[in-house]
């Protein structure tokens, strides 16, 4: 999990650099999309880890709400 979060930090830092360097909107949005996908993966991992501690109904509700 920690490795995934550090990678996301790097992605966000890269996005900031791209904006500061006036890179194209398409390139910046592509990187933002990649970072969002990475965040979704972290959320899925957290939810998968939580499945043992909540009911099926609760888990389904969380999936619908956050993903």
BELLINQUI-V132874 format. One record per backbone hydrogen bond with DSSP energy under -0.5 kcal/mol. CO is the residue of the C=O (numbers start at 1). NH is the residue of the N-H. If there is no record, write none. Layout:
co: {CO,CO}
nh: {NH,NH}
This chain:
co: {1,2,3,4,5,6,7,8,9,10,11,12,13,14,15,16,17,18,19,24,25,26,27,28,29,30,31,32,33,34,35,36,37,38,39,40,41,42,43,44,45,46,47,48,49,50,50,51,55,56,57,58,59,60,61,62,63}
nh: {5,6,7,8,9,10,11,12,13,14,15,16,17,18,19,20,21,23,22,28,29,30,31,32,33,34,35,36,37,38,39,40,41,42,43,44,45,46,47,48,49,50,51,51,52,53,54,54,59,60,61,62,63,64,65,66,67}
